[in-house]
Amino acid sequence: MCAIFFGHNEQIRIVMIQIDKILLEDLFAKARESKRKRMNYDLRTSSNDGSQRMLNALLPGSIVPIHRHPLSNENVILLCGKLVEILYDEEGNETERIHLSPSVGNFGCVVPAGSWHTVEVLEPSVIYEAKDGKYGADGSETFDEYNAKTAQNPSQTSFSNSLGDLKKNIEYLIGMERQSGSMDAISPLYISRMLNVPLEGVEKCMKEMGL
């Protein structure tokens, strides 16, 4: 849903966006025209929205590089089609395959923050995906980018669970929550799940930060 403003004292008109067969067919048509064999549809209500929320139409043969989002989990809900979400370890070895298909009741998954992953598209599919942080400024990286960076400087990594980096990541998450308007206390368990780090480490770090 998006709001259209006509002036300071004029009436606000609200336009409801329907996620229906017509919209999905249009996305598939654009995906077929794309060299990447996929096309997304932005569902944010404002360019100032500090998140990523979209529909993504993917066709078989679309190559999604192995990548990760260090500071946010990724919610994936499959509206139609069939695909496989694939997870990898830090060495790039496959660790898990999650088959998604609404027709058999497998509707989606939540990819943990910091987990390397990609998708294998088995049938033309449309997913709803959501992450924290603006595109291009959320620390996301591909596995190839990470390897190239660490090859140049083995001591440099984009995401670490060291005490100093953990503090920065906790501060980032709290800032994102405040930016979204939430004033609820953020629990160590929530941060542990979002950053995919041990709970005891988060509790110790938050205690040192006075949180």
CYANA upper distance limits for C-alpha pairs under 8 A (distance plus 0.5 A):
  1 MET  CA     14 ILE  CA      7.73
  1 MET  CA     15 VAL  CA      6.50
  1 MET  CA     16 MET  CA      5.20
  1 MET  CA     17 ILE  CA      5.87
  1 MET  CA     45 THR  CA      7.46
  2 CYS  CA     14 ILE  CA      6.64
  2 CYS  CA     15 VAL  CA      6.21
  2 CYS  CA     16 MET  CA      7.29
  2 CYS  CA     17 ILE  CA      8.16
  2 CYS  CA     45 THR  CA      5.96
  3 ALA  CA     12 ILE  CA      7.41
  3 ALA  CA     13 ARG  CA      6.67
  3 ALA  CA     14 ILE  CA      5.24
  3 ALA  CA     15 VAL  CA      6.91
  3 ALA  CA     45 THR  CA      8.19
  4 ILE  CA     12 ILE  CA      6.62
  4 ILE  CA     13 ARG  CA      5.95
  4 ILE  CA     14 ILE  CA      6.72
  4 ILE  CA     15 VAL  CA      8.01
  5 PHE  CA     10 GLU  CA      8.10
  5 PHE  CA     11 GLN  CA      7.82
  5 PHE  CA     12 ILE  CA      5.64
  5 PHE  CA     13 ARG  CA      7.20
  6 PHE  CA     10 GLU  CA      6.16
  6 PHE  CA     11 GLN  CA      7.14
  6 PHE  CA     12 ILE  CA      6.98
  6 PHE  CA     13 ARG  CA      8.45
  7 GLY  CA     11 GLN  CA      8.16
 18 GLN  CA     23 LEU  CA      8.07
 19 ILE  CA     23 LEU  CA      6.56
 19 ILE  CA     24 LEU  CA      7.78
 20 ASP  CA     24 LEU  CA      6.87
 21 LYS  CA     25 GLU  CA      6.50
 22 ILE  CA     26 ASP  CA      6.73
 23 LEU  CA     27 LEU  CA      6.81
 24 LEU  CA     28 PHE  CA      6.70
 24 LEU  CA     57 ALA  CA      8.13
 24 LEU  CA    126 VAL  CA      7.87
 25 GLU  CA     29 ALA  CA      6.67
 26 ASP  CA     30 LYS  CA      6.86
 27 LEU  CA     31 ALA  CA      6.60
 27 LEU  CA     39 MET  CA      6.76
 27 LEU  CA     40 ASN  CA      7.83
 27 LEU  CA     41 TYR  CA      8.16
 27 LEU  CA     57 ALA  CA      6.53
 28 PHE  CA     32 ARG  CA      6.69
 28 PHE  CA     38 ARG  CA      8.21
 28 PHE  CA     39 MET  CA      7.95
 28 PHE  CA     57 ALA  CA      6.49
 28 PHE  CA     58 LEU  CA      8.04
 28 PHE  CA     59 LEU  CA      8.31
 28 PHE  CA    124 PRO  CA      8.26
 29 ALA  CA     33 GLU  CA      7.09
 30 LYS  CA     34 SER  CA      6.82
 30 LYS  CA     38 ARG  CA      8.16
 30 LYS  CA     39 MET  CA      6.83
 31 ALA  CA     36 ARG  CA      8.04
 31 ALA  CA     37 LYS  CA      5.41
 31 ALA  CA     38 ARG  CA      4.81
 31 ALA  CA     39 MET  CA      5.33
 31 ALA  CA     57 ALA  CA      7.07
 31 ALA  CA     58 LEU  CA      7.29
 31 ALA  CA     59 LEU  CA      7.59
 32 ARG  CA     37 LYS  CA      6.14
 32 ARG  CA     38 ARG  CA      7.76
 32 ARG  CA     59 LEU  CA      8.02
 33 GLU  CA     37 LYS  CA      7.74
 34 SER  CA     38 ARG  CA      6.93
 34 SER  CA     39 MET  CA      7.80
 36 ARG  CA     62 SER  CA      6.29
 36 ARG  CA     63 ILE  CA      7.54
 37 LYS  CA     58 LEU  CA      6.67
 37 LYS  CA     59 LEU  CA      5.98
 37 LYS  CA     60 PRO  CA      8.17
 37 LYS  CA     61 GLY  CA      7.56
 37 LYS  CA     62 SER  CA      5.51
 38 ARG  CA     56 ASN  CA      7.45
 38 ARG  CA     57 ALA  CA      5.82
 38 ARG  CA     58 LEU  CA      4.85
 38 ARG  CA     59 LEU  CA      6.63
 38 ARG  CA     62 SER  CA      7.03
 39 MET  CA     56 ASN  CA      6.20
 39 MET  CA     57 ALA  CA      5.72
 39 MET  CA     58 LEU  CA      7.26
 40 ASN  CA     54 MET  CA      6.92
 40 ASN  CA     55 LEU  CA      5.89
 40 ASN  CA     56 ASN  CA      4.64
 40 ASN  CA     57 ALA  CA      6.58
 41 TYR  CA     54 MET  CA      5.87
 41 TYR  CA     55 LEU  CA      5.48
 41 TYR  CA     56 ASN  CA      6.85
 42 ASP  CA     52 GLN  CA      8.48
 42 ASP  CA     53 ARG  CA      6.90
 42 ASP  CA     54 MET  CA      5.08
 42 ASP  CA     55 LEU  CA      7.20
 43 LEU  CA     53 ARG  CA      5.95
 43 LEU  CA     54 MET  CA      5.43
 43 LEU  CA     55 LEU  CA      7.75
 44 ARG  CA     49 ASP  CA      6.98
 44 ARG  CA     51 SER  CA      8.26
 44 ARG  CA     52 GLN  CA      7.70
 44 ARG  CA     53 ARG  CA      6.42
 44 ARG  CA     54 MET  CA      7.87
 45 THR  CA     49 ASP  CA      7.44
 49 ASP  CA    134 LYS  CA      8.21
 50 GLY  CA    132 ASP  CA      7.45
 50 GLY  CA    133 GLY  CA      5.77
 50 GLY  CA    134 LYS  CA      5.57
 50 GLY  CA    176 MET  CA      8.34
 50 GLY  CA    179 GLN  CA      8.33
 50 GLY  CA    180 SER  CA      8.37
 51 SER  CA    130 ALA  CA      7.99
 51 SER  CA    131 LYS  CA      6.51
 51 SER  CA    132 ASP  CA      5.07
 51 SER  CA    133 GLY  CA      5.11
 51 SER  CA    134 LYS  CA      5.66
 51 SER  CA    135 TYR  CA      8.21
 52 GLN  CA    129 GLU  CA      8.25
 52 GLN  CA    130 ALA  CA      5.89
 52 GLN  CA    131 LYS  CA      5.62
 52 GLN  CA    132 ASP  CA      6.67
 52 GLN  CA    133 GLY  CA      7.11
 52 GLN  CA    134 LYS  CA      6.67
 52 GLN  CA    135 TYR  CA      7.21
 53 ARG  CA    128 TYR  CA      7.92
 53 ARG  CA    129 GLU  CA      6.37
 53 ARG  CA    130 ALA  CA      4.92
 53 ARG  CA    131 LYS  CA      7.17
 54 MET  CA    128 TYR  CA      6.29
 54 MET  CA    129 GLU  CA      6.16
 54 MET  CA    130 ALA  CA      7.14
 55 LEU  CA    126 VAL  CA      7.08
 55 LEU  CA    127 ILE  CA      6.12
 55 LEU  CA    128 TYR  CA      5.06
 55 LEU  CA    129 GLU  CA      6.92
 56 ASN  CA    126 VAL  CA      5.91
 56 ASN  CA    127 ILE  CA      5.78
 56 ASN  CA    128 TYR  CA      6.90
 56 ASN  CA    129 GLU  CA      7.90
 57 ALA  CA    124 PRO  CA      7.90
 57 ALA  CA    125 SER  CA      6.20
 57 ALA  CA    126 VAL  CA      4.78
 57 ALA  CA    127 ILE  CA      7.08
 58 LEU  CA     62 SER  CA      6.98
 58 LEU  CA    121 VAL  CA      7.37
 58 LEU  CA    124 PRO  CA      6.39
 58 LEU  CA    125 SER  CA      5.80
 58 LEU  CA    126 VAL  CA      6.73
 59 LEU  CA    121 VAL  CA      6.87
 59 LEU  CA    122 LEU  CA      8.45
 59 LEU  CA    123 GLU  CA      7.10
 59 LEU  CA    124 PRO  CA      5.07
 59 LEU  CA    125 SER  CA      6.97
 60 PRO  CA    120 GLU  CA      8.19
 60 PRO  CA    121 VAL  CA      5.37
 60 PRO  CA    122 LEU  CA      6.15
 60 PRO  CA    123 GLU  CA      6.35
 60 PRO  CA    124 PRO  CA      6.71
 61 GLY  CA    121 VAL  CA      7.44
 62 SER  CA    120 GLU  CA      8.48
 62 SER  CA    121 VAL  CA      7.56
 63 ILE  CA    120 GLU  CA      8.40
 64 VAL  CA    118 THR  CA      6.41
 64 VAL  CA    119 VAL  CA      6.97
 65 PRO  CA    118 THR  CA      6.80
 65 PRO  CA    142 THR  CA      6.84
 65 PRO  CA    143 PHE  CA      7.98
 66 ILE  CA    116 TRP  CA      6.69
 66 ILE  CA    117 HIS  CA      5.74
 66 ILE  CA    118 THR  CA      5.43
 66 ILE  CA    142 THR  CA      6.16
 66 ILE  CA    143 PHE  CA      6.01
 66 ILE  CA    144 ASP  CA      8.43
 67 HIS  CA    115 SER  CA      8.47
 67 HIS  CA    116 TRP  CA      5.70
 67 HIS  CA    117 HIS  CA      6.08
 67 HIS  CA    118 THR  CA      7.14
 67 HIS  CA    140 SER  CA      7.69
 67 HIS  CA    141 GLU  CA      6.05
 67 HIS  CA    142 THR  CA      4.44
 67 HIS  CA    143 PHE  CA      5.85
 68 ARG  CA    113 ALA  CA      7.91
 68 ARG  CA    114 GLY  CA      5.98
 68 ARG  CA    115 SER  CA      6.01
 68 ARG  CA    116 TRP  CA      5.20
 68 ARG  CA    117 HIS  CA      6.80
 68 ARG  CA    140 SER  CA      6.16
 68 ARG  CA    141 GLU  CA      6.34
 68 ARG  CA    142 THR  CA      7.00
 68 ARG  CA    143 PHE  CA      8.21
 69 HIS  CA     73 ASN  CA      7.40
 69 HIS  CA     74 GLU  CA      8.27
 69 HIS  CA    113 ALA  CA      6.26
 69 HIS  CA    114 GLY  CA      5.77
 69 HIS  CA    115 SER  CA      7.65
 69 HIS  CA    138 ASP  CA      7.76
 69 HIS  CA    139 GLY  CA      6.95
 69 HIS  CA    140 SER  CA      4.95
 69 HIS  CA    141 GLU  CA      7.43
 70 PRO  CA    113 ALA  CA      5.79
 70 PRO  CA    114 GLY  CA      4.52
 70 PRO  CA    115 SER  CA      8.03
 70 PRO  CA    138 ASP  CA      8.39
 70 PRO  CA    139 GLY  CA      6.78
 70 PRO  CA    140 SER  CA      6.84
 70 PRO  CA    159 PHE  CA      6.73
 70 PRO  CA    195 LEU  CA      7.56
 71 LEU  CA    113 ALA  CA      6.36
 71 LEU  CA    114 GLY  CA      7.35
 71 LEU  CA    132 ASP  CA      8.06
 71 LEU  CA    138 ASP  CA      7.44
 71 LEU  CA    139 GLY  CA      7.59
 71 LEU  CA    169 ASN  CA      7.32
 71 LEU  CA    172 TYR  CA      8.44
 71 LEU  CA    173 LEU  CA      7.90
 71 LEU  CA    194 MET  CA      7.75
 71 LEU  CA    195 LEU  CA      6.76
 72 SER  CA    112 PRO  CA      7.98
 72 SER  CA    113 ALA  CA      5.26
 72 SER  CA    114 GLY  CA      7.95
 72 SER  CA    131 LYS  CA      6.49
 72 SER  CA    132 ASP  CA      6.01
 72 SER  CA    133 GLY  CA      8.15
 72 SER  CA    194 MET  CA      6.48
 72 SER  CA    195 LEU  CA      7.44
 73 ASN  CA    110 VAL  CA      7.12
 73 ASN  CA    111 VAL  CA      6.00
 73 ASN  CA    112 PRO  CA      5.12
 73 ASN  CA    113 ALA  CA      4.54
 73 ASN  CA    114 GLY  CA      8.01
 73 ASN  CA    131 LYS  CA      6.83
 73 ASN  CA    132 ASP  CA      8.20
 73 ASN  CA    194 MET  CA      6.35
 73 ASN  CA    195 LEU  CA      8.21
 74 GLU  CA    110 VAL  CA      6.06
 74 GLU  CA    111 VAL  CA      5.53
 74 GLU  CA    112 PRO  CA      7.24
 74 GLU  CA    113 ALA  CA      7.62
 74 GLU  CA    129 GLU  CA      7.24
 74 GLU  CA    130 ALA  CA      6.25
 74 GLU  CA    131 LYS  CA      5.57
 75 ASN  CA    108 GLY  CA      8.22
 75 ASN  CA    109 CYS  CA      6.79
 75 ASN  CA    110 VAL  CA      5.12
 75 ASN  CA    111 VAL  CA      7.03
 75 ASN  CA    128 TYR  CA      8.27
 75 ASN  CA    129 GLU  CA      5.86
 75 ASN  CA    130 ALA  CA      5.68
 75 ASN  CA    131 LYS  CA      7.24
 76 VAL  CA    108 GLY  CA      5.79
 76 VAL  CA    109 CYS  CA      5.87
 76 VAL  CA    110 VAL  CA      6.56
 76 VAL  CA    111 VAL  CA      8.17
 76 VAL  CA    127 ILE  CA      6.89
 76 VAL  CA    128 TYR  CA      6.31
 76 VAL  CA    129 GLU  CA      5.20
 76 VAL  CA    130 ALA  CA      7.48
 77 ILE  CA    107 PHE  CA      6.27
 77 ILE  CA    108 GLY  CA      4.67
 77 ILE  CA    109 CYS  CA      7.12
 77 ILE  CA    127 ILE  CA      5.91
 77 ILE  CA    128 TYR  CA      5.59
 77 ILE  CA    129 GLU  CA      6.99
 78 LEU  CA     82 LYS  CA      8.36
 78 LEU  CA    100 LEU  CA      7.42
 78 LEU  CA    101 SER  CA      7.57
 78 LEU  CA    102 PRO  CA      7.26
 78 LEU  CA    107 PHE  CA      5.96
 78 LEU  CA    108 GLY  CA      6.09
 78 LEU  CA    125 SER  CA      7.78
 78 LEU  CA    126 VAL  CA      6.56
 78 LEU  CA    127 ILE  CA      4.82
 78 LEU  CA    128 TYR  CA      6.86
 79 LEU  CA    102 PRO  CA      7.47
 79 LEU  CA    107 PHE  CA      7.98
 79 LEU  CA    125 SER  CA      7.90
 79 LEU  CA    126 VAL  CA      6.07
 79 LEU  CA    127 ILE  CA      6.07
 79 LEU  CA    128 TYR  CA      7.57
 80 CYS  CA    101 SER  CA      7.84
 80 CYS  CA    102 PRO  CA      6.94
 80 CYS  CA    124 PRO  CA      8.34
 80 CYS  CA    125 SER  CA      5.83
 80 CYS  CA    126 VAL  CA      6.06
 80 CYS  CA    127 ILE  CA      7.86
 81 GLY  CA    101 SER  CA      6.85
 81 GLY  CA    102 PRO  CA      7.89
 81 GLY  CA    122 LEU  CA      8.24
 81 GLY  CA    123 GLU  CA      5.79
 81 GLY  CA    124 PRO  CA      5.91
 81 GLY  CA    125 SER  CA      4.59
 81 GLY  CA    126 VAL  CA      7.22
 82 LYS  CA     99 HIS  CA      8.15
 82 LYS  CA    100 LEU  CA      6.30
 82 LYS  CA    101 SER  CA      5.27
 82 LYS  CA    102 PRO  CA      8.16
 82 LYS  CA    121 VAL  CA      7.15
 82 LYS  CA    122 LEU  CA      5.95
 82 LYS  CA    123 GLU  CA      5.60
 82 LYS  CA    124 PRO  CA      7.63
 82 LYS  CA    125 SER  CA      6.55
 83 LEU  CA     99 HIS  CA      6.65
 83 LEU  CA    100 LEU  CA      5.98
 83 LEU  CA    101 SER  CA      7.39
 83 LEU  CA    119 VAL  CA      7.27
 83 LEU  CA    120 GLU  CA      6.12
 83 LEU  CA    121 VAL  CA      4.94
 83 LEU  CA    122 LEU  CA      5.51
 83 LEU  CA    123 GLU  CA      7.18
 83 LEU  CA    125 SER  CA      7.67
 84 VAL  CA     97 ARG  CA      6.80
 84 VAL  CA     98 ILE  CA      5.93
 84 VAL  CA     99 HIS  CA      4.99
 84 VAL  CA    100 LEU  CA      6.40
 84 VAL  CA    119 VAL  CA      5.98
 84 VAL  CA    120 GLU  CA      5.55
 84 VAL  CA    121 VAL  CA      6.99
 84 VAL  CA    122 LEU  CA      7.96
 85 GLU  CA     97 ARG  CA      6.29
 85 GLU  CA     98 ILE  CA      5.51
 85 GLU  CA     99 HIS  CA      6.98
 85 GLU  CA    100 LEU  CA      7.97
 85 GLU  CA    117 HIS  CA      7.56
 85 GLU  CA    118 THR  CA      6.53
 85 GLU  CA    119 VAL  CA      5.08
 85 GLU  CA    120 GLU  CA      7.11
 86 ILE  CA     94 GLU  CA      7.56
 86 ILE  CA     95 THR  CA      8.16
 86 ILE  CA     96 GLU  CA      6.31
 86 ILE  CA     97 ARG  CA      5.12
 86 ILE  CA     98 ILE  CA      6.86
 86 ILE  CA    117 HIS  CA      5.91
 86 ILE  CA    118 THR  CA      5.89
 86 ILE  CA    119 VAL  CA      6.29
 86 ILE  CA    120 GLU  CA      7.97
 87 LEU  CA     94 GLU  CA      6.39
 87 LEU  CA     95 THR  CA      6.09
 87 LEU  CA     96 GLU  CA      5.64
 87 LEU  CA     97 ARG  CA      7.00
 87 LEU  CA    115 SER  CA      7.41
 87 LEU  CA    116 TRP  CA      6.26
 87 LEU  CA    117 HIS  CA      4.92
 87 LEU  CA    118 THR  CA      7.34
 88 TYR  CA     92 GLY  CA      5.85
 88 TYR  CA     93 ASN  CA      5.70
 88 TYR  CA     94 GLU  CA      4.82
 88 TYR  CA     95 THR  CA      5.59
 88 TYR  CA     96 GLU  CA      7.56
 88 TYR  CA    115 SER  CA      7.62
 88 TYR  CA    116 TRP  CA      5.68
 88 TYR  CA    117 HIS  CA      6.44
 89 ASP  CA     93 ASN  CA      5.93
 89 ASP  CA     94 GLU  CA      7.07
 89 ASP  CA     95 THR  CA      6.90
 89 ASP  CA    115 SER  CA      7.99
 89 ASP  CA    116 TRP  CA      7.12
 90 GLU  CA    116 TRP  CA      7.92
 92 GLY  CA    116 TRP  CA      8.28
 92 GLY  CA    143 PHE  CA      8.23
 99 HIS  CA    106 ASN  CA      7.71
100 LEU  CA    106 ASN  CA      5.43
100 LEU  CA    107 PHE  CA      6.43
100 LEU  CA    108 GLY  CA      6.61
101 SER  CA    105 GLY  CA      6.98
101 SER  CA    106 ASN  CA      5.51
101 SER  CA    107 PHE  CA      6.56
102 PRO  CA    106 ASN  CA      5.78
102 PRO  CA    107 PHE  CA      5.47
111 VAL  CA    115 SER  CA      7.35
111 VAL  CA    117 HIS  CA      8.42
112 PRO  CA    193 ARG  CA      7.72
112 PRO  CA    194 MET  CA      7.05
112 PRO  CA    195 LEU  CA      7.85
112 PRO  CA    196 ASN  CA      6.70
113 ALA  CA    193 ARG  CA      8.27
113 ALA  CA    194 MET  CA      6.00
113 ALA  CA    195 LEU  CA      5.61
113 ALA  CA    196 ASN  CA      6.32
114 GLY  CA    159 PHE  CA      8.21
114 GLY  CA    195 LEU  CA      7.16
114 GLY  CA    196 ASN  CA      7.30
116 TRP  CA    143 PHE  CA      7.94
121 VAL  CA    125 SER  CA      7.70
132 ASP  CA    138 ASP  CA      8.05
132 ASP  CA    176 MET  CA      8.05
133 GLY  CA    137 ALA  CA      7.22
133 GLY  CA    138 ASP  CA      5.41
133 GLY  CA    176 MET  CA      8.05
134 LYS  CA    138 ASP  CA      6.31
136 GLY  CA    140 SER  CA      7.83
139 GLY  CA    158 SER  CA      8.02
141 GLU  CA    145 GLU  CA      6.84
141 GLU  CA    146 TYR  CA      7.19
142 THR  CA    146 TYR  CA      6.79
143 PHE  CA    147 ASN  CA      6.69
144 ASP  CA    148 ALA  CA      6.64
145 GLU  CA    149 LYS  CA      6.66
146 TYR  CA    150 THR  CA      6.68
146 TYR  CA    157 THR  CA      7.92
146 TYR  CA    158 SER  CA      7.95
147 ASN  CA    151 ALA  CA      6.43
148 ALA  CA    152 GLN  CA      6.99
149 LYS  CA    153 ASN  CA      6.87
149 LYS  CA    154 PRO  CA      8.33
149 LYS  CA    156 GLN  CA      7.81
149 LYS  CA    157 THR  CA      8.03
150 THR  CA    154 PRO  CA      5.01
150 THR  CA    155 SER  CA      7.46
150 THR  CA    156 GLN  CA      6.32
150 THR  CA    157 THR  CA      6.81
159 PHE  CA    165 ASP  CA      7.99
160 SER  CA    165 ASP  CA      6.45
160 SER  CA    166 LEU  CA      7.73
161 ASN  CA    165 ASP  CA      6.60
161 ASN  CA    166 LEU  CA      5.93
161 ASN  CA    197 VAL  CA      7.63
162 SER  CA    166 LEU  CA      6.40
163 LEU  CA    167 LYS  CA      6.75
163 LEU  CA    205 CYS  CA      7.47
164 GLY  CA    168 LYS  CA      7.07
165 ASP  CA    169 ASN  CA      6.66
166 LEU  CA    170 ILE  CA      6.59
166 LEU  CA    202 VAL  CA      8.27
166 LEU  CA    205 CYS  CA      7.97
167 LYS  CA    171 GLU  CA      6.66
167 LYS  CA    205 CYS  CA      7.16
167 LYS  CA    206 MET  CA      8.23
167 LYS  CA    209 MET  CA      8.21
168 LYS  CA    172 TYR  CA      6.62
169 ASN  CA    173 LEU  CA      6.71
169 ASN  CA    195 LEU  CA      8.38
170 ILE  CA    174 ILE  CA      6.71
170 ILE  CA    191 ILE  CA      7.52
171 GLU  CA    175 GLY  CA      6.59
172 TYR  CA    176 MET  CA      6.69
173 LEU  CA    177 GLU  CA      6.74
173 LEU  CA    191 ILE  CA      8.17
174 ILE  CA    178 ARG  CA      6.73
174 ILE  CA    186 ILE  CA      7.68
175 GLY  CA    179 GLN  CA      6.54
176 MET  CA    180 SER  CA      6.78
177 GLU  CA    181 GLY  CA      7.15
177 GLU  CA    182 SER  CA      6.06
177 GLU  CA    183 MET  CA      8.08
178 ARG  CA    182 SER  CA      5.77
178 ARG  CA    183 MET  CA      6.72
186 ILE  CA    190 TYR  CA      7.19
186 ILE  CA    191 ILE  CA      7.87
187 SER  CA    191 ILE  CA      7.06
188 PRO  CA    192 SER  CA      6.48
188 PRO  CA    199 LEU  CA      7.11
188 PRO  CA    202 VAL  CA      6.38
188 PRO  CA    203 GLU  CA      6.24
188 PRO  CA    206 MET  CA      8.03
189 LEU  CA    193 ARG  CA      6.75
189 LEU  CA    199 LEU  CA      6.66
190 TYR  CA    194 MET  CA      6.68
191 ILE  CA    195 LEU  CA      6.46
191 ILE  CA    196 ASN  CA      8.49
191 ILE  CA    202 VAL  CA      7.69
192 SER  CA    196 ASN  CA      6.04
192 SER  CA    197 VAL  CA      5.64
192 SER  CA    198 PRO  CA      6.54
192 SER  CA    199 LEU  CA      5.72
192 SER  CA    202 VAL  CA      6.76
193 ARG  CA    197 VAL  CA      7.46
197 VAL  CA    201 GLY  CA      7.80
197 VAL  CA    202 VAL  CA      7.85
198 PRO  CA    202 VAL  CA      7.16
199 LEU  CA    203 GLU  CA      6.70
200 GLU  CA    204 LYS  CA      6.69
201 GLY  CA    205 CYS  CA      6.65
202 VAL  CA    206 MET  CA      6.52
203 GLU  CA    207 LYS  CA      6.60
204 LYS  CA    208 GLU  CA      6.86
205 CYS  CA    209 MET  CA      6.76
206 MET  CA    210 GLY  CA      6.64
206 MET  CA    211 LEU  CA      5.61
207 LYS  CA    211 LEU  CA      6.26
